[in-house]
């Protein structure tokens, strides 16, 4: 199969870039532009409103979103570049379930921030009267991170389903590519722990973050173990 992305076999944000009329830019360039605009927004807001105390958290959140975008591209390249079962490809890319999970994550975090936590974290970062534009930017970045978290969940669930359902049917090279994609997903989950230092007094959010990372690591890790066993049973790769 071709590794060239097509509609129905792309992440949602890839489809948006591909659908822009009269504009042809690669997804990596689009990601670079997006992240650059986010970071510029963080720095300009800190300078204009004298909110330098929030730069660290904002920059780390932008970093997490940026790495998440890169990891999503690496995973999709590995999946599209190998002989994968069509049902798995459709389930991973075409269902857009990662968007639904991202929305659920975003709404859950907003509910916690503004109802349960009564905006305490927001006030810690931005002061008692946060500027409207800064809050808008914060929520935009938070959505970007939430979407990547939702993608991590969906990637882990489909990975385990794929490995169990098609167990023993993959060629060794395909199994290696899938194992690498699964490890990429685990790595991105672990990276999200860099957000923990900004949640010292927010036990619920910190616990939820750690639980999310552990869940993704365990579910995807099981897929990695099963794939590794299949690769070991197949023996070393044939020399060309």
C-alpha positions in Angstrom: 0.0 0.0 0.0 1.1 3.5 -0.6 2.3 5.7 2.3 0.7 8.7 0.7 -2.1 9.9 3.0 -5.6 9.9 1.6 -8.9 11.2 3.1 -10.2 8.5 5.5 -6.7 7.4 6.3 -5.4 10.5 8.0 -5.6 12.1 11.4 -8.2 14.9 11.5 -5.6 17.7 11.6 -3.9 16.2 8.5 -7.2 16.2 6.6 -7.7 19.9 7.5 -4.3 20.8 6.1 -4.9 18.7 2.9 -8.4 20.3 2.4 -7.2 23.9 2.4 -8.1 25.3 -1.1 -5.2 26.7 -3.1 -2.6 25.9 -0.4 -0.2 23.1 -0.6 2.1 22.7 2.4 3.3 19.6 4.0 1.9 18.5 7.4 5.3 19.0 9.1 5.5 22.6 7.9 1.9 23.2 9.0 2.8 21.9 12.5 5.8 24.1 12.6 3.7 27.1 11.8 1.1 26.2 14.3 3.6 25.7 17.2 5.5 28.8 16.2 2.3 30.9 16.4 1.4 29.3 19.8 4.8 30.0 21.3 4.8 33.6 19.9 1.4 34.0 21.5 2.7 32.8 24.8 5.7 35.1 24.8 3.8 38.2 23.5 1.1 37.7 26.1 3.7 37.4 28.8 5.4 40.6 27.6 2.3 42.7 27.1 0.4 41.6 30.3 3.6 41.1 32.4 2.7 37.4 33.0 6.2 36.0 32.8 5.3 33.5 35.6 3.1 31.7 33.2 5.7 31.3 30.4 7.1 28.1 31.8 3.7 26.3 31.9 2.7 27.7 28.5 5.9 26.7 26.8 5.9 23.2 28.2 2.2 22.8 27.1 3.2 24.0 23.6 6.1 21.5 23.6 3.9 18.6 24.5 1.5 19.5 21.7 4.4 19.9 19.3 5.9 16.5 20.2 2.5 15.0 20.1 2.0 16.2 16.5 5.4 14.7 15.5 4.7 11.4 17.2 1.3 11.2 15.4 3.1 11.7 12.1 5.6 9.1 12.9 3.0 6.6 13.9 0.8 7.3 10.8 3.9 6.9 8.6 4.7 3.6 10.1 1.1 2.4 9.7 0.5 3.6 6.2 3.9 2.5 5.0 3.4 -1.2 5.6 0.9 -3.9 4.7 -1.7 -3.3 7.4 -5.1 -4.8 7.6 -7.7 -2.4 6.0 -10.1 -2.6 9.0 -7.3 -1.5 11.3 -6.4 1.5 9.2 -10.0 2.5 8.8 -10.6 2.1 12.6 -7.5 4.1 13.5 -7.8 7.0 11.1 -11.3 7.0 9.5 -13.5 6.8 12.6 -12.3 10.1 14.1 -12.8 8.6 17.6 -9.6 10.4 18.7 -11.5 13.7 18.3 -14.3 12.5 20.4 -11.9 11.4 23.1 -10.1 14.7 22.8 -13.4 16.6 23.3 -14.2 14.4 26.4 -10.7 15.2 27.8 -11.1 18.9 27.1 -14.5 19.1 28.7 -13.4 17.1 31.7 -10.4 19.4 32.3 -12.6 22.6 31.9 -15.1 21.2 34.4 -12.4 20.5 36.9 -10.7 23.9 36.4 -13.8 26.1 36.6 -16.1 24.1 38.8 -14.2 21.7 41.1 -11.0 23.8 41.3 -12.9 27.1 41.1 -10.2 28.5 38.7 -7.5 28.3 41.4 -4.9 27.0 38.9 -5.9 29.7 36.4 -5.4 32.3 39.1 -2.0 30.8 40.1 -0.8 31.1 36.5 -2.5 34.3 35.3 -3.4 36.2 38.5 -6.9 37.0 40.0 -8.1 38.9 36.9 -6.7 37.1 33.8 -6.9 38.9 30.5 -9.5 37.6 28.1 -7.1 37.1 25.2 -4.7 35.2 27.4 -7.4 32.9 28.7 -8.5 32.3 25.0 -4.9 31.3 24.1 -4.6 29.1 27.2 -7.8 27.2 26.3 -6.7 26.9 22.7 -3.4 25.3 23.8 -5.3 23.1 26.3 -7.5 21.8 23.5 -4.4 21.0 21.4 -3.0 19.0 24.3 -6.3 17.3 25.0 -6.6 16.3 21.3 -3.2 14.6 21.5 -4.2 12.8 24.7 -7.3 11.6 23.1 -5.2 10.4 20.1 -2.9 8.5 22.5 -5.9 6.7 24.1 -7.4 5.7 20.7 -4.0 4.6 19.3 -3.4 2.4 22.4 -6.8 0.8 22.3 -6.7 0.1 18.5 -3.1 -1.2 18.9 -4.0 -3.8 21.4 -7.1 -4.8 19.4 -5.1 -5.1 16.2 -2.3 -7.2 17.8 -4.8 -9.6 19.5 -7.2 -9.9 16.5 -4.5 -10.4 13.9 -2.1 -12.2 16.2 0.4 -14.4 14.4 -0.6 -13.1 10.9 1.9 -10.2 10.5 5.2 -10.6 8.6 8.2 -9.9 10.8 9.0 -6.6 9.2 5.4 -5.4 9.6 5.4 -6.6 13.2 8.6 -4.6 13.8 7.0 -1.5 12.3 3.9 -1.9 14.5 6.0 -2.4 17.6 7.9 0.8 16.8 4.7 2.7 16.4 3.4 1.4 19.7 6.7 2.4 21.4 6.3 5.9 19.9 2.8 6.1 21.5 4.2 5.0 24.9 7.0 7.5 24.7 4.6 10.4 24.0 2.5 9.3 27.0 5.5 9.4 29.3 6.6 12.8 27.9 3.3 14.3 29.2 4.6 13.8 32.7 6.6 17.0 32.2 3.4 18.8 33.0 3.4 17.5 36.6 5.7 20.1 38.1 3.1 22.7 37.3 0.4 20.9 39.3 2.0 20.7 42.8 -1.2 21.7 44.6 -3.7 20.1 42.3 -3.8 16.4 43.3 -6.8 15.5 41.2 -5.3 16.7 38.0 -1.9 15.3 38.8 -3.4 11.9 39.7 -5.5 11.9 36.5 -2.4 12.7 34.4 -0.4 9.9 36.0 -3.3 7.4 35.7 -3.7 8.3 32.0 0.0 7.7 31.3 0.0 4.4 33.2 -3.1 3.2 31.3 -1.7 4.0 27.9 1.6 2.4 28.8 0.1 -0.8 30.1 -2.4 -1.2 27.2 0.1 -0.4 24.5 2.9 -2.2 26.4 0.9 -5.4 26.2 0.7 -5.0 22.4 4.5 -4.5 22.4 5.1 -7.7 24.4 2.9 -9.8 22.0 4.5 -8.3 18.9 8.0 -8.9 20.4 7.1 -12.5 21.0 6.0 -12.9 17.4 9.2 -11.2 16.1 11.3 -13.5 18.3 9.5 -16.6 17.1 10.1 -15.5 13.5 13.8 -15.2 14.0 16.3 -12.6 12.8 15.5 -10.5 9.7 16.7 -12.1 6.4 19.9 -10.4 5.1 19.5 -8.9 1.6 
